[in-house]
Amino acid sequence: MGAEAGVICQQVVEVRYRLCSPKEQAVDQMEDSTREGSLVGGSAAVECSRFESVGDVVPDNPTVSSSVVKYVPHIRSGSYADIGMRKSMEDEHIRIDDLSSQLGSDCWEPSAFYALFDGHGGPDAAAYLRRNTMKLFFEDTILPEISVINDTCLKELEGYHHKAFLLADNALANDCDVSSSSGAVALTALILGRHLLVANAGDCRAVLCRRGVAVDMSQDHRPSYLPERVRVEELGGWIAGEYLNGCLSVTRALGDWDMKHQYGNSSPLIADPDVQQVVLSEDDEFLIIGCDGIWDVMTSQYAVSLARRGLRRHNDPHQCARELVAEALRLNTTDNLTVIVVCLSSIAGLDSPSPSRPRRFRCCSLSEEARNRLRSLLDGN
């Protein structure tokens, strides 16, 4: 596909599902999700700097008493997807700004859930995960019912994410409509009160903006990442030209069962996610979730700087996601593109533009010669 302006695709998917809360209260829910894609002209000048890893900024003990810290995130989100230069669209995503209403429980306020599935080997795996997200993550895998988050609860939540990802991976293996050669990398972001938990298997990425500084909340699982390369080789896999077993550019993914061993056996390609968590504060402005088509052409700090300027200008997360996609296209990315922007705070400068200062004029005097020239021009001579 070329990068001509115009609408590429618009697809409306209606998903109906039945949920069970931790109290076993069944509710019927319906969600409409619209994916739209159009090429956006223009570009933005942005500055690029080095970014810090999450390990540099997250305290060893993230548990903070709610009686001491009164900050509560103000959540709203937007997203944008584009087919890019590919012949087909294999990205899927979901946004739930009010998870409590979906689950029929008000245990945590606010609560939100976001997921991005970047497919490969065809759209089957990503589409399946999108259709069954609520079932896999909140019905078959029950979110722990907790009132206060401490270190023990955080361990439970981390285990919940591991269980949900592996359950989704096995579901893809058991669905006869999903090709064994189809797979998807996956990233989820769960917000419970002031706690953000990000689970990632693959090369989607979540980046937190903390006072303008990019904080990576996930690690790209690629063969070029040394710990992943070592793990793969210890399990009998091999890397050729930055590809796992010479054919896959990631070392973790859901699906791809033609490259995995049978249940219970270790495989170089795994679906087990890394889970990062952080306690949000007033310094945390927004979260960017993007597929590798974004990160192939820009760093985390590049994206944060562009998004921050956009939000200060128009305060619209949907427009912000659209601008990030447009910038990736300008930088000649070749992949499908999906971006989710989650605004977390109502900081001054983001919610409303700064009041403009009155212009000041400086008085100056003209020489006699200048006055004569001006008079001559005005007289038409």
C-alpha positions as CSV (number, residue, x, y, z in Angstrom):
1,M,0.0,0.0,0.0
2,G,1.2,3.5,-0.8
3,A,1.0,6.4,1.6
4,E,-1.6,8.3,-0.3
5,A,-4.1,10.3,1.7
6,G,-7.5,8.7,2.0
7,V,-9.4,6.2,4.0
8,I,-7.9,2.8,4.0
9,C,-10.3,0.8,6.1
10,Q,-13.0,1.2,8.7
11,Q,-14.2,-1.8,10.5
12,V,-16.9,-2.1,13.2
13,V,-16.8,-5.2,15.4
14,E,-19.5,-5.9,17.9
15,V,-18.6,-8.3,20.7
16,R,-21.2,-9.8,23.0
17,Y,-20.1,-11.7,26.1
18,R,-21.2,-12.8,29.5
19,L,-19.1,-11.9,32.5
20,C,-18.8,-13.3,36.0
21,S,-17.5,-11.0,38.8
22,P,-15.4,-12.4,41.6
23,K,-18.7,-12.6,43.6
24,E,-20.1,-14.9,40.9
25,Q,-22.6,-12.3,39.8
26,A,-23.3,-12.8,36.1
27,V,-23.9,-9.8,33.9
28,D,-24.4,-9.3,30.2
29,Q,-22.2,-6.9,28.6
30,M,-21.8,-5.5,25.1
31,E,-19.0,-3.5,23.7
32,D,-18.7,-1.8,20.3
33,S,-15.2,-1.3,19.1
34,T,-14.4,0.7,16.0
35,R,-11.2,0.5,14.2
36,E,-10.5,3.2,11.7
37,G,-7.5,4.0,9.6
38,S,-6.7,6.9,7.4
39,L,-3.4,8.4,6.3
40,V,-2.8,11.8,7.9
41,G,-0.6,14.3,6.2
42,G,1.9,16.6,7.8
43,S,4.7,16.0,10.3
44,A,5.9,17.3,13.6
45,A,9.3,18.5,14.6
46,V,10.3,16.6,17.8
47,E,13.4,16.4,19.9
48,C,15.0,13.0,20.7
49,S,16.9,12.1,23.9
50,R,18.0,9.1,25.8
51,F,15.3,7.5,28.0
52,E,15.6,5.8,31.4
53,S,14.6,2.2,32.1
54,V,11.7,1.4,34.5
55,G,14.3,-0.1,36.9
56,D,15.8,3.4,37.3
57,V,12.6,5.1,38.4
58,V,10.4,2.5,40.2
59,P,11.1,2.2,43.9
60,D,11.9,-1.2,45.4
61,N,8.8,-1.2,47.5
62,P,6.0,0.4,45.5
63,T,3.3,0.0,48.2
64,V,2.2,3.4,49.5
65,S,-0.6,4.0,52.0
66,S,-3.7,5.5,50.4
67,S,-4.2,7.5,53.6
68,V,-0.9,9.3,52.9
69,V,-1.2,9.7,49.1
70,K,-4.5,11.1,47.9
71,Y,-3.7,11.1,44.2
72,V,-6.2,9.3,42.0
73,P,-5.7,9.0,38.2
74,H,-8.2,10.7,36.0
75,I,-8.5,8.2,33.1
76,R,-9.5,8.8,29.5
77,S,-8.1,7.3,26.4
78,G,-8.0,7.3,22.6
79,S,-6.6,5.1,19.9
80,Y,-5.8,5.0,16.2
81,A,-5.0,2.2,13.8
82,D,-3.7,2.2,10.2
83,I,-2.9,-0.5,7.7
84,G,0.4,1.3,6.8
85,M,2.3,-0.2,3.9
86,R,1.0,-3.8,4.4
87,K,-1.6,-5.5,2.2
88,S,-3.7,-6.5,5.2
89,M,-4.3,-5.4,8.8
90,E,-3.3,-7.8,11.5
91,D,-3.4,-5.5,14.6
92,E,-6.3,-5.7,17.1
93,H,-6.8,-3.7,20.3
94,I,-9.3,-3.0,23.1
95,R,-9.9,0.0,25.4
96,I,-11.9,-0.1,28.6
97,D,-11.7,3.1,30.6
98,D,-14.2,1.9,33.3
99,L,-13.4,-1.7,34.0
100,S,-15.6,-1.8,37.2
101,S,-18.7,-1.2,35.2
102,Q,-17.8,-4.0,32.8
103,L,-17.2,-6.5,35.6
104,G,-20.2,-5.4,37.7
105,S,-17.9,-4.6,40.7
106,D,-16.9,-1.2,42.2
107,C,-14.0,-2.6,44.3
108,W,-11.5,-0.3,42.6
109,E,-12.0,3.2,41.4
110,P,-10.7,4.0,39.0
111,S,-10.0,0.8,37.1
112,A,-9.2,0.3,33.4
113,F,-7.9,-2.3,31.0
114,Y,-6.1,-2.0,27.6
115,A,-4.8,-4.6,25.3
116,L,-2.9,-4.6,22.0
117,F,-2.5,-7.7,19.9
118,D,-0.1,-7.5,16.9
119,G,-0.7,-10.5,14.7
120,H,1.6,-12.3,12.3
121,G,1.2,-15.3,10.0
122,G,-2.3,-14.1,9.2
123,P,-5.0,-12.2,11.2
124,D,-6.5,-15.3,12.9
125,A,-4.7,-15.3,16.2
126,A,-5.0,-11.5,16.9
127,A,-8.7,-11.5,15.9
128,Y,-9.4,-14.5,18.2
129,L,-7.7,-12.7,21.1
130,R,-9.7,-9.5,20.5
131,R,-13.0,-11.4,20.3
132,N,-12.3,-13.3,23.5
133,T,-10.4,-10.8,25.6
134,M,-13.0,-10.5,28.3
135,K,-13.6,-14.2,28.6
136,L,-9.9,-15.0,28.7
137,F,-8.8,-12.3,31.1
138,F,-11.8,-11.7,33.3
139,E,-14.0,-14.8,33.2
140,D,-11.8,-17.9,32.8
141,T,-9.1,-16.1,34.7
142,I,-10.6,-14.4,37.8
143,L,-9.1,-11.1,38.8
144,P,-8.1,-11.3,42.5
145,E,-10.7,-9.7,44.8
146,I,-8.5,-7.4,47.0
147,S,-9.3,-4.3,49.0
148,V,-5.8,-3.1,49.8
149,I,-2.8,-3.6,47.5
150,N,0.4,-4.8,49.3
151,D,3.4,-6.8,48.3
152,T,1.4,-10.1,48.6
153,C,-1.4,-8.8,46.5
154,L,1.0,-7.6,43.8
155,K,2.4,-11.1,43.6
156,E,-1.1,-12.4,43.1
157,L,-1.8,-9.9,40.4
158,E,1.4,-10.9,38.7
159,G,0.4,-14.5,38.8
160,Y,-3.0,-13.6,37.4
161,H,-1.3,-12.1,34.3
162,H,0.9,-15.1,33.8
163,K,-2.1,-17.4,34.0
164,A,-4.2,-15.3,31.6
165,F,-1.5,-15.2,28.9
166,L,-0.9,-19.0,29.1
167,L,-4.6,-19.7,29.1
168,A,-5.0,-17.5,25.9
169,D,-2.0,-19.3,24.3
170,N,-3.6,-22.7,25.0
171,A,-7.0,-21.5,23.7
172,L,-5.4,-20.6,20.4
173,A,-3.9,-24.2,20.2
174,N,-7.4,-25.7,20.8
175,D,-9.3,-23.6,18.3
176,C,-9.6,-25.4,15.0
177,D,-10.4,-22.1,13.2
178,V,-7.0,-20.6,14.1
179,S,-4.1,-21.7,11.9
180,S,-1.2,-23.2,13.8
181,S,1.1,-20.9,11.9
182,S,-0.8,-17.8,13.1
183,G,0.3,-16.0,16.2
184,A,0.3,-12.6,17.9
185,V,2.4,-10.6,20.3
186,A,0.4,-9.2,23.2
187,L,0.6,-6.4,25.7
188,T,-2.0,-5.6,28.4
189,A,-2.2,-2.7,30.8
190,L,-4.3,-2.9,34.0
191,I,-5.0,0.1,36.2
192,L,-6.4,-0.5,39.7
193,G,-6.6,2.6,41.7
194,R,-3.1,4.1,41.7
195,H,-1.4,0.9,40.5
196,L,-0.4,0.2,36.9
197,L,0.5,-3.3,35.8
198,V,1.8,-4.0,32.3
199,A,2.2,-7.5,31.0
200,N,4.0,-8.1,27.7
201,A,5.0,-11.0,25.5
202,G,6.6,-9.8,22.3
203,D,7.6,-6.5,20.9
204,C,4.7,-4.2,21.6
205,R,5.7,-1.5,24.0
206,A,4.2,0.6,26.8
207,V,5.8,3.9,27.7
208,L,4.9,6.1,30.7
209,C,5.4,9.8,30.5
210,R,6.7,11.1,33.8
211,R,7.0,14.9,33.8
212,G,8.1,14.6,30.1
213,V,10.5,11.8,30.6
214,A,9.9,8.4,28.9
215,V,9.8,5.4,31.3
216,D,9.6,2.1,29.6
217,M,7.0,-0.2,31.2
218,S,7.9,-3.2,29.0
219,Q,10.9,-5.0,27.4
220,D,10.9,-5.9,23.7
221,H,11.3,-9.6,23.4
222,R,13.5,-9.9,20.3
223,P,16.5,-12.1,19.5
224,S,18.8,-9.1,19.8
225,Y,17.9,-8.8,23.5
226,L,20.7,-10.8,25.2
227,P,18.7,-12.5,28.0
228,E,16.2,-13.7,25.5
229,R,18.9,-14.9,23.1
230,V,20.6,-16.9,26.0
231,R,17.2,-18.4,27.0
232,V,16.4,-19.4,23.4
233,E,19.8,-21.1,22.9
234,E,19.6,-22.9,26.2
235,L,16.4,-24.5,25.1
236,G,17.8,-25.6,21.7
237,G,16.6,-22.7,19.6
238,W,18.8,-20.8,17.2
239,I,19.1,-17.3,16.0
240,A,19.8,-16.4,12.3
241,G,19.8,-12.8,11.1
242,E,17.9,-11.6,14.2
243,Y,15.2,-14.2,13.6
244,L,14.2,-17.0,16.0
245,N,14.8,-20.3,14.2
246,G,15.4,-18.2,11.1
247,C,11.7,-17.2,10.7
248,L,10.2,-15.2,13.6
249,S,11.4,-11.7,14.7
250,V,10.2,-12.2,18.3
251,T,11.0,-14.7,21.1
252,R,7.7,-14.6,22.9
253,A,4.2,-14.7,21.3
254,L,0.8,-16.3,21.7
255,G,-0.1,-18.9,19.2
256,D,2.5,-20.0,16.6
257,W,1.9,-23.6,17.7
258,D,3.8,-25.0,14.7
259,M,6.9,-23.6,16.4
260,K,6.1,-24.8,19.9
261,H,6.5,-28.1,21.7
262,Q,3.5,-29.9,23.1
263,Y,2.0,-28.9,26.5
264,G,4.3,-29.2,29.4
265,N,7.5,-29.1,27.4
266,S,9.8,-26.1,27.3
267,S,10.0,-24.3,24.0
268,P,12.3,-21.6,22.7
269,L,9.2,-19.6,21.8
270,I,7.0,-19.0,24.8
271,A,3.9,-17.0,25.7
272,D,4.9,-16.2,29.3
273,P,4.8,-12.4,29.8
274,D,7.1,-10.1,31.7
275,V,5.1,-8.1,34.2
276,Q,6.1,-4.6,35.3
277,Q,4.2,-2.5,37.9
278,V,4.4,1.0,39.2
279,V,2.5,3.2,41.7
280,L,1.2,6.2,39.8
281,S,1.6,9.7,41.1
282,E,0.9,13.3,40.0
283,D,4.1,13.2,38.0
284,D,2.6,10.6,35.6
285,E,0.9,12.3,32.7
286,F,-0.1,9.6,30.2
287,L,0.7,6.1,28.9
288,I,1.5,5.2,25.3
289,I,0.9,1.7,24.1
290,G,2.1,0.9,20.5
291,C,2.9,-1.9,18.2
292,D,6.4,-2.4,16.8
293,G,5.5,-0.4,13.7
294,I,5.8,2.7,15.9
295,W,9.0,1.7,17.7
296,D,10.8,0.6,14.6
297,V,11.1,4.3,13.6
298,M,11.1,6.3,16.9
299,T,12.4,5.9,20.4
300,S,10.3,6.0,23.5
301,Q,11.4,9.5,24.3
302,Y,10.7,10.7,20.8
303,A,7.1,9.4,21.0
304,V,6.6,10.9,24.5
305,S,7.9,14.4,23.5
306,L,5.6,14.4,20.4
307,A,2.5,13.2,22.4
308,R,3.1,15.7,25.2
309,R,3.2,18.6,22.8
310,G,0.1,17.4,21.1
311,L,-1.9,17.0,24.3
312,R,-0.8,20.5,25.5
313,R,-2.1,21.8,22.2
314,H,-5.5,20.0,21.8
315,N,-5.9,17.8,25.0
316,D,-7.4,14.9,22.9
317,P,-5.9,11.4,23.3
318,H,-7.5,10.2,20.1
319,Q,-5.9,13.0,18.1
320,C,-2.7,12.3,19.9
321,A,-2.7,8.7,18.8
322,R,-3.5,9.7,15.3
323,E,-0.5,12.1,15.3
324,L,1.8,9.4,16.5
325,V,0.7,7.1,13.6
326,A,1.1,10.0,11.1
327,E,4.6,10.6,12.4
328,A,5.6,6.9,12.0
329,L,4.3,7.0,8.5
330,R,6.3,10.1,7.7
331,L,9.4,8.3,9.1
332,N,8.7,5.5,6.6
333,T,7.6,2.6,8.8
334,T,6.6,-0.4,6.8
335,D,4.3,-2.2,9.3
336,N,0.7,-2.0,10.5
337,L,0.3,0.7,13.1
338,T,-1.8,0.9,16.3
339,V,-1.4,3.4,19.2
340,I,-3.4,3.7,22.4
341,V,-2.9,6.9,24.5
342,V,-4.2,6.8,28.1
343,C,-4.3,10.1,29.9
344,L,-3.8,9.7,33.6
345,S,-3.8,13.2,35.1
346,S,-5.5,16.6,34.9
347,I,-2.3,18.6,35.2
348,A,-2.3,22.3,34.4
349,G,-1.2,22.9,30.8
350,L,-2.7,19.6,29.6
351,D,-6.4,20.3,30.4
352,S,-6.4,23.8,29.1
353,P,-4.0,25.9,27.1
354,S,-2.0,28.5,28.9
355,P,-3.6,31.9,28.8
356,S,-1.9,34.1,26.1
357,R,0.1,37.1,27.3
358,P,-0.9,40.5,26.0
359,R,1.5,41.6,23.3
360,R,3.8,44.5,24.2
361,F,5.0,47.0,21.8
362,R,8.1,49.0,22.1
363,C,8.0,52.7,21.2
364,C,10.9,54.0,19.1
365,S,11.7,57.4,17.5
366,L,12.5,58.0,13.8
367,S,15.3,60.2,12.6
368,E,14.5,63.2,10.4
369,E,15.7,61.4,7.3
370,A,13.5,58.4,8.1
371,R,10.5,60.6,8.6
372,N,11.1,62.3,5.3
373,R,11.4,58.9,3.5
374,L,8.2,57.7,5.1
375,R,6.3,60.9,4.2
376,S,7.6,60.5,0.6
377,L,6.3,56.9,0.4
378,L,2.9,57.9,1.8
379,D,2.6,60.7,-0.7
380,G,3.4,58.3,-3.6
381,N,6.6,60.0,-4.7
